Amino acid sequence: MLAQHFDVSKIKVVASDLDGTALNADHKLAPETVAVFEALIDRGIQVILATGRPYRDVVGIEENIKYSLPLVTSNGAMLNNAEPAPDYVSYVPSDIIEQICSNIVGEGLIFNVYTKNHWFVNEPNEEVARFFTDSHFEYRLLDLDKLDSQNVVKLFYIDPECPVKPDARSEKLNRLQEQILTTYGDRIECVFSQVNCLEINCAGTTKANTIRKYINYLGLNNEENLISFGDGMNDAHMLETSKYGFVMADADPKLKVHVENLPHVHVVGKNTDLIVARICNDLFKLGIDLPPYFA
C-alpha cells in the first residue's frame, strides 16, 4: 500500500478514536501525535477527537494540544467545542435507563453510567480509573435513588475478567448484548467499544452521525472530506462513512470482519507504533520526524 493510492486533495477533516487508536499504551497522546495534530490544523485540516470517553475526561486530554478541537464524546452522544455548529447532546430514553438500572445490572460485571458531567459505577474499580489519569476525572458510586434518569448519555458494562486483547471474548457481555437488543431493539445502539466493554446509547447516536452534524456546518460531508481511525465496533459507522477509514491491527476482530469487504477501509498497524500520527504525516506530507508508514 502506497501513500499515492490515497487522494486526500478534498480531505478537510481527520477524526480519530482515542483508546487503542490515537492514545499510546499509557492511555496518553504521545508528543509525536500532538505535533501531527497541530500540523494538520496549521494546514487547515480539522482534527476531531471521537471517542466513547466522556466530555469532561476528553477535555483533559485535549488540553495537551495548543488548539481547541471539536470533541465527539460518549460515542457521539455529545458534541462540544464545535463552533459554528451548536453543542449537541442525546440522552438514552429515561424509561430504558430506569429499567436497565433496576433489572439488568449483570452479575460479575461493572456497571457504569455517564451523565453530561458525571461518571457513576456500581462498585469501585481502580483498573478502569487509571484510564483517566490525564483529566483526573473520577467516578462516584451509583445511588439509583438519586440518579437523574433524564440526564444519562451512555450506559456501559465492563467484564473485569475479560482481558483487553483481540482474541478475547466475554461470554457474559455477548449474552447481555443479545438480551438488550431483543428487549429494546431500535430504541438504542448497543455495541462493543472493546472486547470487554459493552455500551448503550440512544438510537441513532454514533460518532459518524455527530461528526456529520458538525462538518455539514462547514459545507463538508463524511464521504468526500473525512478520514477516520478506529479500533472498536463503536467506530464502525464512522469508518464506513468516511472517504478513507483506517482500522488498527489489534482492533476488535468483529470490526475487521465488518469492514473486510469495504475497499475504502484499511487495516493498518498498532496504535502503540504511533500509527495515526505516521499515516497522517505521510498522507499530508507534514514533515514531522517520524518513521514513514507507507512504503
C-alpha positions as CSV (number, residue, x, y, z in Angstrom):
1,M,0.0,0.0,0.0
2,L,1.4,3.4,-1.1
3,A,0.6,6.9,0.1
4,Q,-0.1,7.9,-3.5
5,H,-3.0,5.4,-3.6
6,F,-5.0,7.8,-1.4
7,D,-6.4,11.0,-2.9
8,V,-6.5,13.4,0.0
9,S,-7.0,16.6,-2.0
10,K,-10.5,17.1,-0.7
11,I,-9.9,15.8,2.9
12,K,-10.6,18.6,5.3
13,V,-11.3,16.6,8.5
14,V,-9.4,13.9,10.4
15,A,-11.4,12.1,13.1
16,S,-9.7,9.7,15.5
17,D,-10.8,7.4,18.3
18,L,-8.6,7.6,21.4
19,D,-8.2,4.3,23.3
20,G,-6.5,1.7,21.2
21,T,-6.1,4.2,18.4
22,A,-4.6,7.7,18.9
23,L,-3.5,7.1,22.5
24,N,-0.4,5.1,23.4
25,A,0.0,2.2,25.8
26,D,-0.2,4.6,28.8
27,H,-3.6,6.0,27.5
28,K,-2.0,9.3,26.7
29,L,-1.4,11.3,23.5
30,A,2.3,10.9,22.6
31,P,4.2,14.1,21.8
32,E,4.6,13.0,18.2
33,T,0.8,12.6,17.8
34,V,0.3,16.1,19.3
35,A,2.8,17.5,16.9
36,V,1.0,15.9,13.9
37,F,-2.5,17.1,15.1
38,E,-1.2,20.6,15.4
39,A,0.5,20.5,12.0
40,L,-2.8,19.3,10.4
41,I,-4.6,22.2,11.9
42,D,-1.9,24.6,10.7
43,R,-2.6,23.2,7.2
44,G,-6.3,24.0,7.6
45,I,-7.4,20.4,8.3
46,Q,-9.8,20.0,11.2
47,V,-9.0,17.3,13.8
48,I,-11.8,15.7,15.8
49,L,-11.4,13.5,18.8
50,A,-14.2,11.0,18.5
51,T,-14.4,8.6,21.5
52,G,-16.5,6.7,23.9
53,R,-15.0,8.6,26.7
54,P,-17.0,11.3,28.5
55,Y,-16.6,15.0,27.6
56,R,-15.1,16.1,31.0
57,D,-12.4,13.5,30.6
58,V,-11.5,14.3,26.9
59,V,-11.1,18.0,27.8
60,G,-8.2,16.9,29.9
61,I,-6.6,15.1,27.0
62,E,-7.3,17.9,24.5
63,E,-5.5,20.4,26.8
64,N,-2.2,18.8,25.6
65,I,-2.9,20.4,22.2
66,K,-2.4,24.1,21.7
67,Y,-5.7,24.3,19.6
68,S,-9.2,23.8,20.7
69,L,-10.6,20.7,19.0
70,P,-14.2,19.6,18.3
71,L,-15.0,16.8,20.7
72,V,-17.4,14.0,19.9
73,T,-17.7,12.1,23.1
74,S,-19.7,9.2,24.7
75,N,-19.9,7.5,21.2
76,G,-21.5,10.6,19.7
77,A,-23.9,11.5,22.4
78,M,-22.2,14.8,22.9
79,L,-20.6,17.4,20.6
80,N,-18.6,20.3,22.1
81,N,-16.1,22.9,21.0
82,A,-17.6,22.8,17.6
83,E,-18.3,26.4,16.6
84,P,-20.0,27.4,14.3
85,A,-22.1,24.2,14.9
86,P,-24.1,24.3,18.2
87,D,-23.2,22.0,21.0
88,Y,-25.3,18.8,20.9
89,V,-26.4,16.1,23.3
90,S,-28.6,13.0,23.0
91,Y,-30.0,11.1,26.0
92,V,-30.9,7.5,26.5
93,P,-34.7,7.3,27.0
94,S,-35.4,7.6,30.7
95,D,-37.7,4.6,30.8
96,I,-34.9,2.4,29.4
97,I,-32.5,3.9,32.0
98,E,-34.8,3.1,34.8
99,Q,-35.5,-0.5,33.6
100,I,-31.9,-1.3,33.0
101,C,-30.6,0.2,36.2
102,S,-33.3,-1.8,38.1
103,N,-33.2,-5.1,36.3
104,I,-30.0,-5.6,34.2
105,V,-27.0,-4.8,36.3
106,G,-25.3,-8.0,35.2
107,E,-23.7,-10.5,37.6
108,G,-19.9,-10.1,37.8
109,L,-19.9,-7.0,35.6
110,I,-19.0,-3.4,36.4
111,F,-22.0,-1.2,35.5
112,N,-21.2,2.4,34.5
113,V,-23.4,5.4,33.9
114,Y,-22.3,8.7,32.1
115,T,-24.4,11.8,32.5
116,K,-23.3,15.1,30.9
117,N,-20.9,15.9,33.7
118,H,-20.6,12.8,35.9
119,W,-19.5,9.2,35.9
120,F,-21.1,6.6,38.2
121,V,-20.2,3.0,38.9
122,N,-21.9,0.2,40.8
123,E,-18.6,-0.7,42.5
124,P,-15.1,0.7,42.8
125,N,-12.6,-0.2,40.1
126,E,-9.2,1.3,40.0
127,E,-8.3,-0.6,36.8
128,V,-10.9,1.4,35.0
129,A,-10.0,4.7,36.8
130,R,-6.4,4.5,35.5
131,F,-7.6,5.3,32.0
132,F,-8.4,8.8,33.3
133,T,-5.1,9.9,34.7
134,D,-4.7,12.9,32.4
135,S,-8.0,14.5,33.3
136,H,-8.3,13.3,36.9
137,F,-12.0,12.6,36.1
138,E,-13.2,10.4,38.9
139,Y,-16.2,8.1,39.3
140,R,-18.8,8.3,42.1
141,L,-20.6,5.3,43.5
142,L,-24.0,4.8,41.8
143,D,-27.1,5.6,44.0
144,L,-30.1,4.5,42.0
145,D,-32.4,6.5,44.2
146,K,-30.6,9.7,43.3
147,L,-29.8,9.1,39.7
148,D,-31.4,11.6,37.3
149,S,-32.7,9.2,34.6
150,Q,-33.4,12.2,32.3
151,N,-29.7,13.2,32.1
152,V,-28.0,9.9,31.0
153,V,-26.0,10.0,27.8
154,K,-24.5,6.5,28.0
155,L,-24.5,3.2,29.9
156,F,-21.8,0.6,29.7
157,Y,-20.8,-2.7,31.2
158,I,-17.2,-3.9,31.7
159,D,-16.3,-7.5,32.2
160,P,-13.2,-7.3,34.6
161,E,-12.4,-11.0,33.9
162,C,-12.0,-10.5,30.1
163,P,-8.6,-9.3,29.0
164,V,-8.3,-6.5,26.5
165,K,-6.7,-8.3,23.7
166,P,-8.1,-9.2,20.2
167,D,-8.6,-12.9,20.7
168,A,-10.5,-12.4,24.0
169,R,-14.3,-12.8,24.2
170,S,-16.7,-12.0,27.1
171,E,-19.5,-14.6,27.0
172,K,-21.3,-12.5,29.7
173,L,-21.3,-9.4,27.6
174,N,-22.2,-11.1,24.4
175,R,-25.2,-12.7,26.1
176,L,-26.1,-9.4,27.6
177,Q,-25.9,-7.6,24.2
178,E,-28.4,-10.2,22.8
179,Q,-30.7,-9.7,25.7
180,I,-30.6,-5.8,25.5
181,L,-31.1,-5.8,21.7
182,T,-34.0,-8.2,22.0
183,T,-35.7,-6.1,24.7
184,Y,-35.1,-2.6,23.3
185,G,-34.5,-3.1,19.6
186,D,-34.4,0.0,17.5
187,R,-34.7,2.3,20.5
188,I,-31.0,2.0,21.4
189,E,-27.5,1.5,20.0
190,C,-25.7,-1.4,21.8
191,V,-22.1,-2.0,20.6
192,F,-18.7,-3.1,21.9
193,S,-16.1,-0.4,22.2
194,Q,-13.5,-3.0,23.3
195,V,-13.9,-6.8,23.7
196,N,-14.5,-6.3,27.4
197,C,-16.8,-3.2,27.2
198,L,-20.4,-3.1,26.0
199,E,-22.0,0.3,25.5
200,I,-25.6,1.6,25.2
201,N,-26.7,4.9,23.7
202,C,-29.9,6.4,22.3
203,A,-30.9,5.0,18.8
204,G,-29.1,6.9,16.0
205,T,-26.3,8.0,18.3
206,T,-23.0,7.2,16.6
207,K,-19.7,9.0,16.1
208,A,-20.4,9.3,12.4
209,N,-23.8,10.9,12.8
210,T,-22.5,13.5,15.2
211,I,-19.4,14.3,13.1
212,R,-21.8,14.8,10.2
213,K,-23.8,17.3,12.2
214,Y,-20.6,19.3,12.8
215,I,-19.0,19.2,9.4
216,N,-22.2,19.9,7.5
217,Y,-22.0,23.4,9.1
218,L,-18.6,23.7,7.3
219,G,-20.2,22.7,3.9
220,L,-18.5,19.3,4.1
221,N,-19.6,15.7,4.2
222,N,-18.2,12.5,5.6
223,E,-18.0,10.6,2.3
224,E,-15.8,13.2,0.5
225,N,-14.0,15.2,3.2
226,L,-13.3,12.9,6.1
227,I,-10.7,10.2,7.0
228,S,-11.0,8.3,10.3
229,F,-9.2,6.0,12.6
230,G,-10.6,3.4,15.0
231,D,-10.4,0.0,16.6
232,G,-13.8,-0.9,18.1
233,M,-17.3,-1.7,16.9
234,N,-18.4,1.8,18.1
235,D,-16.1,3.1,15.3
236,A,-17.7,1.0,12.6
237,H,-20.2,3.6,11.3
238,M,-17.5,6.3,11.3
239,L,-15.2,4.2,9.2
240,E,-17.9,3.1,6.8
241,T,-19.0,6.7,6.0
242,S,-15.5,8.2,5.7
243,K,-13.7,8.6,2.4
244,Y,-10.9,6.5,3.9
245,G,-11.0,4.5,7.1
246,F,-8.1,3.0,9.0
247,V,-8.5,0.1,11.4
248,M,-5.8,-0.7,14.0
249,A,-4.1,-4.1,13.5
250,D,-5.1,-5.2,17.1
251,A,-8.7,-4.0,16.7
252,D,-11.7,-6.0,17.7
253,P,-11.9,-8.9,15.3
254,K,-15.6,-8.2,14.8
255,L,-14.7,-4.8,13.4
256,K,-12.2,-6.4,11.0
257,V,-14.8,-8.8,9.7
258,H,-17.3,-5.9,9.5
259,V,-15.1,-3.9,7.2
260,E,-13.3,-6.6,5.2
261,N,-15.4,-6.0,2.1
262,L,-15.2,-2.2,2.2
263,P,-12.4,-1.2,-0.2
264,H,-12.0,2.3,1.3
265,V,-11.3,0.9,4.8
266,H,-7.8,-0.5,5.5
267,V,-6.3,-2.5,8.4
268,V,-3.0,-0.8,9.3
269,G,-0.5,-1.1,12.2
270,K,-0.9,-0.9,16.0
271,N,-1.7,2.2,18.0
272,T,1.4,1.7,20.1
273,D,3.5,2.3,16.9
274,L,2.1,5.8,16.5
275,I,0.1,4.7,13.5
276,V,-2.4,7.6,13.5
277,A,0.5,10.1,13.6
278,R,2.6,8.3,11.0
279,I,-0.2,7.8,8.5
280,C,-1.3,11.5,8.7
281,N,2.3,12.6,8.5
282,D,2.7,10.6,5.3
283,L,-0.6,11.4,3.6
284,F,-0.4,15.1,4.2
285,K,3.4,15.4,3.8
286,L,3.6,17.3,7.2
287,G,7.4,16.8,7.6
288,I,7.3,15.6,11.2
289,D,10.3,13.5,12.1
290,L,8.6,10.1,12.3
291,P,9.3,6.7,10.7
292,P,7.2,6.5,7.4
293,Y,4.3,4.2,7.4
294,F,3.8,3.7,3.7
295,A,6.4,2.0,1.6
